[in-house]
Amino acid sequence: MNFASTASGSTPFTPSTTELVPHLRELAESRGKPYARKTLRKILIAEDEQNDPAIVTTLGMDAVWADDFHHQVHVTLTGERDGYYRAYDPGPSDMAA
């Protein structure tokens, strides 16, 4: 998937996400600049409900947060099943799925 604008100016992002694309690119480009006193590398992790790897490859992010995996681990470790955690069953077998 190519996140560059098409001839019509549209992107495959949703309208609210499309507004963020320039900011995400700016963050990715600025990450190589050192802090005032340190030269630590900044790591950028995006959250995208589609877990689209093109966010990493096209926008320069370092990773995509795996929200479903996070929720599965949370339910398995805590036993919490309220709200959106209801969709996840505790246990390691679902973590590997």
OpenMM code with the backbone's topology and positions (N, CA, C; nanometers):
from openmm import Vec3, app, unit

residues = "MET ASN PHE ALA SER THR ALA SER GLY SER THR PRO PHE THR PRO SER THR THR GLU LEU VAL PRO HIS LEU ARG GLU LEU ALA GLU SER ARG GLY LYS PRO TYR ALA ARG LYS THR LEU ARG LYS ILE LEU ILE ALA GLU ASP GLU GLN ASN ASP PRO ALA ILE VAL THR THR LEU GLY MET ASP ALA VAL TRP ALA ASP ASP PHE HIS HIS GLN VAL HIS VAL THR LEU THR GLY GLU ARG ASP GLY TYR TYR ARG ALA TYR ASP PRO GLY PRO SER ASP MET ALA ALA".split()
positions = [
    Vec3(0.0852, -0.1175, 0.0000),
    Vec3(0.0000, 0.0000, 0.0000),
    Vec3(0.0891, 0.1228, 0.0000),
    Vec3(0.0537, 0.2209, -0.0777),
    Vec3(0.1333, 0.3425, -0.0873),
    Vec3(0.0594, 0.4566, -0.0184),
    Vec3(0.1206, 0.5142, 0.0839),
    Vec3(0.0560, 0.6209, 0.1579),
    Vec3(0.0812, 0.7581, 0.0965),
    Vec3(0.1540, 0.7625, -0.0115),
    Vec3(0.1719, 0.8901, -0.0804),
    Vec3(0.0395, 0.9295, -0.1435),
    Vec3(0.0158, 1.0579, -0.1527),
    Vec3(-0.1100, 1.1052, -0.2109),
    Vec3(-0.1202, 1.0623, -0.3558),
    Vec3(-0.2413, 1.0307, -0.3971),
    Vec3(-0.2665, 0.9970, -0.5365),
    Vec3(-0.2883, 1.1257, -0.6144),
    Vec3(-0.3132, 1.1134, -0.7413),
    Vec3(-0.3371, 1.2319, -0.8240),
    Vec3(-0.4560, 1.3128, -0.7721),
    Vec3(-0.5531, 1.2441, -0.7130),
    Vec3(-0.6700, 1.3143, -0.6605),
    Vec3(-0.6433, 1.3731, -0.5227),
    Vec3(-0.5240, 1.3425, -0.4662),
    Vec3(-0.4884, 1.3947, -0.3347),
    Vec3(-0.5353, 1.3085, -0.2203),
    Vec3(-0.5949, 1.1928, -0.2499),
    Vec3(-0.6468, 1.1081, -0.1425),
    Vec3(-0.5414, 1.0072, -0.0987),
    Vec3(-0.5593, 0.9528, 0.0210),
    Vec3(-0.4743, 0.8466, 0.0719),
    Vec3(-0.5645, 0.7351, 0.1209),
    Vec3(-0.5101, 0.6149, 0.1455),
    Vec3(-0.5928, 0.5059, 0.1962),
    Vec3(-0.6285, 0.5223, 0.3440),
    Vec3(-0.5811, 0.6263, 0.4107),
    Vec3(-0.6153, 0.6516, 0.5503),
    Vec3(-0.7580, 0.7017, 0.5625),
    Vec3(-0.8157, 0.6845, 0.6786),
    Vec3(-0.9454, 0.7450, 0.7077),
    Vec3(-0.9247, 0.8958, 0.7198),
    Vec3(-1.0298, 0.9777, 0.7069),
    Vec3(-1.0116, 1.1232, 0.7116),
    Vec3(-0.9374, 1.1725, 0.8345),
    Vec3(-0.9682, 1.1209, 0.9533),
    Vec3(-0.8987, 1.1687, 1.0727),
    Vec3(-0.7517, 1.1290, 1.0714),
    Vec3(-0.7208, 1.0108, 1.0175),
    Vec3(-0.5823, 0.9665, 1.0102),
    Vec3(-0.5065, 1.0419, 0.9031),
    Vec3(-0.5721, 1.0739, 0.7930),
    Vec3(-0.5077, 1.1461, 0.6847),
    Vec3(-0.4489, 1.2777, 0.7341),
    Vec3(-0.5182, 1.3413, 0.8264),
    Vec3(-0.4680, 1.4674, 0.8817),
    Vec3(-0.3386, 1.4460, 0.9590),
    Vec3(-0.3155, 1.3273, 1.0079),
    Vec3(-0.1962, 1.2987, 1.0873),
    Vec3(-0.0739, 1.2637, 1.0038),
    Vec3(-0.0922, 1.2232, 0.8786),
    Vec3(0.0187, 1.1763, 0.7961),
    Vec3(0.1353, 1.2745, 0.7937),
    Vec3(0.1139, 1.4041, 0.7676),
    Vec3(0.2286, 1.4959, 0.7669),
    Vec3(0.3002, 1.5012, 0.9021),
    Vec3(0.2242, 1.4907, 1.0101),
    Vec3(0.2851, 1.4954, 1.1434),
    Vec3(0.3655, 1.3689, 1.1722),
    Vec3(0.3144, 1.2539, 1.1280),
    Vec3(0.3870, 1.1289, 1.1469),
    Vec3(0.5169, 1.1302, 1.0680),
    Vec3(0.5113, 1.1806, 0.9459),
    Vec3(0.6340, 1.1901, 0.8654),
    Vec3(0.7342, 1.2856, 0.9297),
    Vec3(0.6838, 1.3974, 0.9824),
    Vec3(0.7728, 1.4945, 1.0484),
    Vec3(0.8397, 1.4310, 1.1707),
    Vec3(0.7639, 1.3562, 1.2488),
    Vec3(0.8219, 1.2860, 1.3637),
    Vec3(0.9305, 1.1887, 1.3185),
    Vec3(0.9023, 1.1125, 1.2138),
    Vec3(0.9993, 1.0146, 1.1638),
    Vec3(1.1264, 1.0832, 1.1162),
    Vec3(1.1122, 1.1963, 1.0480),
    Vec3(1.2295, 1.2683, 0.9982),
    Vec3(1.3091, 1.3328, 1.1113),
    Vec3(1.2408, 1.3793, 1.2154),
    Vec3(1.3099, 1.4483, 1.3240),
    Vec3(1.3774, 1.3530, 1.4213),
    Vec3(1.3431, 1.2260, 1.4155),
    Vec3(1.3966, 1.1316, 1.5133),
    Vec3(1.5475, 1.1179, 1.5045),
    Vec3(1.6063, 1.1457, 1.3910),
    Vec3(1.7511, 1.1370, 1.3767),
    Vec3(1.8252, 1.2538, 1.4387),
    Vec3(1.7527, 1.3604, 1.4721),
    Vec3(1.8162, 1.4778, 1.5321),
    Vec3(1.8415, 1.4519, 1.6798),
    Vec3(1.9610, 1.4821, 1.7291),
    Vec3(1.9912, 1.4540, 1.8698),
    Vec3(1.9194, 1.5488, 1.9651),
    Vec3(1.8971, 1.5002, 2.0863),
    Vec3(1.8462, 1.5856, 2.1929),
    Vec3(1.9533, 1.6891, 2.2252),
    Vec3(1.9201, 1.7876, 2.3056),
    Vec3(2.0148, 1.8936, 2.3394),
    Vec3(2.1425, 1.8382, 2.4017),
    Vec3(2.1294, 1.7422, 2.4934),
    Vec3(2.2484, 1.6918, 2.5619),
    Vec3(2.2770, 1.5450, 2.5342),
    Vec3(2.1897, 1.4773, 2.4648),
    Vec3(2.2078, 1.3341, 2.4419),
    Vec3(2.1888, 1.3028, 2.2941),
    Vec3(2.2393, 1.1912, 2.2531),
    Vec3(2.2209, 1.1481, 2.1148),
    Vec3(2.1477, 1.0140, 2.1112),
    Vec3(2.0470, 1.0000, 2.1955),
    Vec3(1.9677, 0.8781, 2.1980),
    Vec3(1.8771, 0.8705, 2.0758),
    Vec3(1.8619, 0.7520, 2.0220),
    Vec3(1.7725, 0.7338, 1.9084),
    Vec3(1.6292, 0.7263, 1.9585),
    Vec3(1.5420, 0.8022, 1.8970),
    Vec3(1.4002, 0.7994, 1.9326),
    Vec3(1.3340, 0.6862, 1.8550),
    Vec3(1.2495, 0.6115, 1.9214),
    Vec3(1.1765, 0.5014, 1.8582),
    Vec3(1.0306, 0.5424, 1.8469),
    Vec3(0.9753, 0.5280, 1.7278),
    Vec3(0.8368, 0.5658, 1.7024),
    Vec3(0.7520, 0.4416, 1.6797),
    Vec3(0.6483, 0.4267, 1.7633),
    Vec3(0.5569, 0.3133, 1.7522),
    Vec3(0.4177, 0.3686, 1.7241),
    Vec3(0.3623, 0.3296, 1.6117),
    Vec3(0.2289, 0.3762, 1.5721),
    Vec3(0.1247, 0.2751, 1.6178),
    Vec3(0.0036, 0.3231, 1.6393),
    Vec3(-0.1074, 0.2324, 1.6680),
    Vec3(-0.2075, 0.2448, 1.5539),
    Vec3(-0.2377, 0.1330, 1.4916),
    Vec3(-0.3290, 0.1300, 1.3783),
    Vec3(-0.4148, 0.0055, 1.3927),
    Vec3(-0.5458, 0.0239, 1.3949),
    Vec3(-0.6336, -0.0909, 1.4174),
    Vec3(-0.6216, -0.1971, 1.3100),
    Vec3(-0.5693, -0.1616, 1.1930),
    Vec3(-0.5522, -0.2598, 1.0858),
    Vec3(-0.4162, -0.3285, 1.0939),
    Vec3(-0.3291, -0.2826, 1.1835),
    Vec3(-0.1935, -0.3372, 1.1968),
    Vec3(-0.1218, -0.3416, 1.0618),
    Vec3(-0.1350, -0.2343, 0.9876),
    Vec3(-0.0818, -0.2268, 0.8520),
    Vec3(0.0692, -0.2030, 0.8546),
    Vec3(0.1493, -0.2960, 0.8023),
    Vec3(0.2944, -0.2779, 0.8027),
    Vec3(0.3411, -0.1610, 0.7172),
    Vec3(0.2569, -0.1124, 0.6268),
    Vec3(0.2959, 0.0008, 0.5429),
    Vec3(0.3187, 0.1269, 0.6262),
    Vec3(0.2612, 0.1339, 0.7447),
    Vec3(0.2871, 0.2483, 0.8327),
    Vec3(0.4349, 0.2513, 0.8695),
    Vec3(0.4935, 0.1349, 0.8877),
    Vec3(0.6354, 0.1271, 0.9196),
    Vec3(0.7186, 0.1533, 0.7946),
    Vec3(0.6857, 0.0850, 0.6871),
    Vec3(0.7690, 0.0931, 0.5676),
    Vec3(0.7546, 0.2246, 0.4926),
    Vec3(0.6375, 0.2852, 0.4952),
    Vec3(0.6140, 0.4065, 0.4167),
    Vec3(0.6297, 0.5347, 0.4971),
    Vec3(0.5818, 0.5344, 0.6211),
    Vec3(0.5856, 0.6571, 0.7009),
    Vec3(0.7079, 0.6666, 0.7904),
    Vec3(0.7891, 0.5623, 0.7956),
    Vec3(0.9129, 0.5694, 0.8719),
    Vec3(0.8995, 0.5393, 1.0202),
    Vec3(0.7883, 0.4783, 1.0606),
    Vec3(0.7742, 0.4381, 1.2001),
    Vec3(0.8637, 0.3160, 1.2244),
    Vec3(0.8933, 0.2873, 1.3503),
    Vec3(0.9774, 0.1719, 1.3830),
    Vec3(0.8958, 0.0451, 1.4053),
    Vec3(0.7686, 0.0611, 1.4449),
    Vec3(0.6851, -0.0549, 1.4748),
    Vec3(0.5388, -0.0127, 1.4767),
    Vec3(0.4520, -0.1131, 1.4760),
    Vec3(0.3091, -0.0906, 1.4939),
    Vec3(0.2690, -0.1645, 1.6209),
    Vec3(0.2048, -0.0932, 1.7126),
    Vec3(0.1600, -0.1512, 1.8387),
    Vec3(0.0569, -0.2603, 1.8105),
    Vec3(0.0766, -0.3774, 1.8670),
    Vec3(-0.0149, -0.4896, 1.8483),
    Vec3(-0.1189, -0.4872, 1.9599),
    Vec3(-0.2233, -0.4090, 1.9420),
    Vec3(-0.3251, -0.3890, 2.0442),
    Vec3(-0.3967, -0.5187, 2.0804),
    Vec3(-0.4301, -0.6014, 1.9821),
    Vec3(-0.4980, -0.7280, 2.0113),
    Vec3(-0.4096, -0.8182, 2.0975),
    Vec3(-0.2814, -0.8241, 2.0651),
    Vec3(-0.1888, -0.9039, 2.1461),
    Vec3(-0.1813, -0.8482, 2.2881),
    Vec3(-0.1727, -0.7167, 2.2993),
    Vec3(-0.1692, -0.6523, 2.4307),
    Vec3(-0.2930, -0.6881, 2.5125),
    Vec3(-0.4103, -0.6794, 2.4497),
    Vec3(-0.5343, -0.7120, 2.5210),
    Vec3(-0.5365, -0.8590, 2.5633),
    Vec3(-0.4907, -0.9471, 2.4742),
    Vec3(-0.4885, -1.0898, 2.5052),
    Vec3(-0.3972, -1.1180, 2.6246),
    Vec3(-0.2796, -1.0585, 2.6262),
    Vec3(-0.1867, -1.0766, 2.7380),
    Vec3(-0.2478, -1.0209, 2.8665),
    Vec3(-0.3095, -0.9025, 2.8573),
    Vec3(-0.3719, -0.8403, 2.9741),
    Vec3(-0.4784, -0.9323, 3.0349),
    Vec3(-0.5662, -0.9864, 2.9508),
    Vec3(-0.6724, -1.0754, 2.9983),
    Vec3(-0.6128, -1.2018, 3.0594),
    Vec3(-0.5109, -1.2560, 2.9969),
    Vec3(-0.4480, -1.3785, 3.0468),
    Vec3(-0.3806, -1.3551, 3.1819),
    Vec3(-0.3137, -1.2420, 3.1977),
    Vec3(-0.2409, -1.2162, 3.3222),
    Vec3(-0.3289, -1.1650, 3.4360),
    Vec3(-0.4336, -1.0901, 3.4015),
    Vec3(-0.5145, -1.0274, 3.5074),
    Vec3(-0.6500, -1.0942, 3.5276),
    Vec3(-0.7002, -1.1647, 3.4266),
    Vec3(-0.8333, -1.2237, 3.4349),
    Vec3(-0.9450, -1.1229, 3.4114),
    Vec3(-0.9096, -0.9989, 3.3850),
    Vec3(-1.0115, -0.8951, 3.3611),
    Vec3(-1.0897, -0.9272, 3.2347),
    Vec3(-1.2217, -0.9146, 3.2413),
    Vec3(-1.3076, -0.9456, 3.1261),
    Vec3(-1.4110, -0.8369, 3.1022),
    Vec3(-1.3917, -0.7184, 3.1584),
    Vec3(-1.4871, -0.6091, 3.1438),
    Vec3(-1.4664, -0.5344, 3.0120),
    Vec3(-1.5732, -0.4718, 2.9633),
    Vec3(-1.5636, -0.3868, 2.8443),
    Vec3(-1.5138, -0.4621, 2.7230),
    Vec3(-1.4198, -0.4006, 2.6523),
    Vec3(-1.3700, -0.4636, 2.5290),
    Vec3(-1.2845, -0.5856, 2.5570),
    Vec3(-1.2419, -0.6069, 2.6810),
    Vec3(-1.1676, -0.7286, 2.7146),
    Vec3(-1.2563, -0.8530, 2.7061),
    Vec3(-1.3882, -0.8332, 2.7037),
    Vec3(-1.4827, -0.9444, 2.6935),
    Vec3(-1.4586, -1.0270, 2.5667),
    Vec3(-1.4047, -0.9659, 2.4640),
    Vec3(-1.3823, -1.0359, 2.3370),
    Vec3(-1.2617, -1.1300, 2.3412),
    Vec3(-1.1874, -1.1281, 2.4511),
    Vec3(-1.0636, -1.2073, 2.4599),
    Vec3(-1.0780, -1.3133, 2.5678),
    Vec3(-1.0360, -1.4368, 2.5353),
    Vec3(-1.0386, -1.5465, 2.6308),
    Vec3(-0.8991, -1.5619, 2.6915),
    Vec3(-0.8914, -1.5791, 2.8245),
    Vec3(-0.7599, -1.5953, 2.8864),
    Vec3(-0.6938, -1.7252, 2.8429),
    Vec3(-0.5648, -1.7212, 2.8305),
    Vec3(-0.4888, -1.8423, 2.7975),
    Vec3(-0.3850, -1.8177, 2.6903),
    Vec3(-0.2749, -1.8922, 2.6986),
    Vec3(-0.1657, -1.8729, 2.6034),
    Vec3(-0.1962, -1.9175, 2.4617),
    Vec3(-0.2924, -2.0079, 2.4430),
    Vec3(-0.3204, -2.0567, 2.3070),
    Vec3(-0.3714, -1.9439, 2.2172),
    Vec3(-0.4489, -1.8510, 2.2714),
    Vec3(-0.5002, -1.7403, 2.1901),
    Vec3(-0.3933, -1.6342, 2.1647),
    Vec3(-0.2874, -1.6323, 2.2443),
    Vec3(-0.1791, -1.5362, 2.2206),
    Vec3(-0.1007, -1.5723, 2.0955),
    Vec3(-0.0926, -1.6998, 2.0658),
    Vec3(-0.0151, -1.7442, 1.9500),
    Vec3(-0.0960, -1.7439, 1.8212),
    Vec3(-0.2246, -1.7220, 1.8308),
    Vec3(-0.3112, -1.7285, 1.7129),
    Vec3(-0.2898, -1.6126, 1.6186),
] * unit.nanometer
topology = app.Topology()
chain = topology.addChain("A")
for resn in residues:
    res = topology.addResidue(resn, chain)
    for name in ("N", "CA", "C"):
        topology.addAtom(name, app.Element.getBySymbol(name[0]), res)
